[in-house]
Amino acid sequence: MPISAQEISNVFKTLADSSTAKHSKTFFKTGKGQYGEGDIFLGIRVPVIRKQVKKFIKISNKETLLILKSPFHEERLFAILVLVEKFLKGCKQQQEKIYDLYLSHIKYINNWDLVDSSASQIVGRYLYNKNKMHLYTMVQSTNIWTRRIAIIATLYFIKQHSFNDTLQIATLLLNDKEDLIHKAVGWMLREVGKRDINIEENFLKKHYLKMPRTMLRYSIEKFEENKRKAYLKGTI
């Protein structure tokens, strides 16, 4: 019989743990005015969710999208991870469909872990050999998660030693007001530096004095201590 969204929901309820849920509410900043405001948790750890993905991978896209609309964070993560697996194993037509479904349901991809576990694998991988202008539209969005998807998507490009879009999008996000965007940009710049430190440092020397402090700290995290201190003091 086909797997239903209700069946998944029933399974997840049996896996719920109240103490883990309480910790998750704090960890994902669900308080008033915080980035995860209003999100609710069942209390299921990621390795357990991944096991359910393997078990129920044959679920249809239609039912997966119903789960993606769940109020429970873990169920949305399950749906995202299913889409990632289907994308990685799919043909070109299937990948295009999942890419379109993903972007048309961004309102439900509404926390950093949901973005980080999927943006490069779906959006980045799909756009790698295509026109990437949609990323530059996304980076102008008022939705923090849309902007985070835009920069995290470029992790796939970075892994292919293609850095230009990362650097251009990072430049567009230099004045972003959100700390989670600062962290994401700094992370991507650090990933560039792992492959080519000169390219990262050329970018930093041009922008580090006006970069948000968090973005800079994430960018230089792996630098040797004296160089890191020099950047932080503004003496490079």
N, C-alpha and C positions, 0 to 999 in steps of 0.2 A: 504493500500500500504506500501511496505517496506520503512523504513526511510533511506534517503541518506545523505551522507556527505555534499552535496551541500545544502540540506535543513537545516541542522544544521548551516552551514556557513551563510546562508541567515538570519536565526533567530538571530544569534550573531551580525550581522551587525546592526540589528534594536535595539539591546541592548547597542551598543557602546556609550561611553561617552568620549569626547576628553580631558576633564580636568582630569578625572580619569586615562586615558591613559598616560598623561604627568607625573602625580605623579608616576605611576607604572614604567615608564622608569628610573626614578631616584632611586626609592626604590629597584629595582632589578638590579641596577648597570649595565646599558647597554652601558656605555661609552667605548671608545677604550681602550683595555687592561684590562677591568674589566670582572668579571666572566660571566656576562650576555650580553657581547658585541654583538650587532646586533639584539637582541631580540626585537620584536615589539608587541605592545599592542593595543587592541580594547578599553580597559577601562571598564571592566565588573568586578564587585566585586564577591568574592567567593560565598556568599550566593545565588546570582542570578544564578551563574553557577550550583550550586548544585540543584537548582530548575529545571534547564533544564535537568540535569541527571535523575531526577525522571520522568520527562515528556517523555524523549526519551530513557528510559532504554532498550527498545526492539530493539534498533539499532543493526545490525549484527556486529560481530567482524571485518569483512572485511571493512565495512564502518567506524567503530571506528578507525581502523588503518590508514585509509585515513585521518581522522581528526587529528590523532596524528602527522601526517607529516605536519600539517599546519604551516605556518610561524608565526601565531598569538598565543601568549602565552596562552590566555584564552581558545582557542579551543583545544590546547594540554592538558590543565588541565582538560577540559571536558572529553576528551578521556580517560585520566588516571583514573578519578573518575568513569567513566563507567566501565572500566576494574576491578576496585576494587569492585564495586557492583556486577558485574557478577561473580567475583571470590568468594565472600562471599556467594552468593546464589547458586553457581554451585555444581555439583557432582564432584567426584574425577577426572574423565576424563576431565571435563570442566576446573577444576582448573589447571590441568597439562598443558592443552592447553594454558590457559591465562598466566601461569607462563612462558612458553616457548616463547610466543609472546612478553611478557614484556621484557625479557632478550635479545631477538633478535632485539628489537627496542630501546635500551638504548640511542642511539644517539639523539633521540627525547625527551628523559626525561632529559632535559638539564637546569634545574634550581632547586634551593633547595626546593621550594614549591612542585614541581612535584615529586621530590624524597620523601619528607617527608610525603606526603599524600598517598603514595602507597607502599613504600619499605617494611615496616613491615607487612602491610596487605596482600601483595601478596608474596613477596620473603620470608620474615620471617615466615609467617604462613605456607607456602607450605613446607619449609625445616625443620620445627620444629622437626618432628619425622623421618627425613631422614638424609642422609649423607650431611654434610655442607661444604665439601671441596671446592665447587665452590665459596663460599664466600671468601675463602683464595686466590683463583685465582683472583677474582675481586678486592681484596684489593691491588693487585700489578699493577693494570691497570694505564696507564698514563692519563686516563680520570677521572677528578675530580668527576664527577657524578656517575661513576661506583664505585669508592671508597666510596663515601658517601652512596650509596645504600647498600654496604656491611656492614657498621657499623650501619646504621639506621634500616636495616632488623632485627638486633638483639634486637630491642625494643620488638618485639613479644616474644622472648625468655625470656627477662627480666620480662615481665608481667606474665610469667609462672614460675618465680623464678628460671630461669636457666641462670647463669651468665658467665659461662666459656668461651663461644665463644665471648661474648662482651669484656671480659678482654684480651683474646688472640688477637683479632683484634685491640683493642685499643693499645696494645703493639706494633703491627706492624705499627701503624700509628703515633707513638710518634714523628717520625722525618719528618712527612709529611710537605710540604712547604706551603700548602694552609690553609688560615684562616678559610674557611668554613668547612674544615675537622677538624680543632682544635675545632671549636664550636660543631660539631656533636659528636665528641668523648667525649668532656666534658659533653654534654647533656646526653649521654648514661651512663656515669659514675655516674652522678647525679641521674639518674633513678635507677641504681643499689643501690645507697645509700638510696633511699627512701624505698627499701625493706630490705636491710641489710647494715647498715652503717659500720659495721666492715669489710665487704668484700671490700667496696669502700675504706675505710681508709688504709687497708692493701696494696691495689694497689697503692694508692697515696703516702704512706710513702716510697714505693720502687722506685717510678718514679717522684715524684713531683718536685724535684730539676732540672730535665732535661726536664720536660714537657714544651711545648710552653705556654706562659703566658695566652693566651686566653683559652686554653684547661683547665688549672688549675682553672681559674676564673669561668668558667662554671661548673666545677666539684664541687666546694666548695660553690656555690652560696647560698645554703640553710643552710650552717653551721652557728653556732652562731658566733658573731662578733670577739671575741678574738681568737677563733680557726682559723677563716678565715684569720685574720691578721698574725697569726703565720705561716700558710702555705705560704702566700705571701712574708713574710720576710725570709722564709727558716729556721725557728727556731723550727720546730716540732721535 
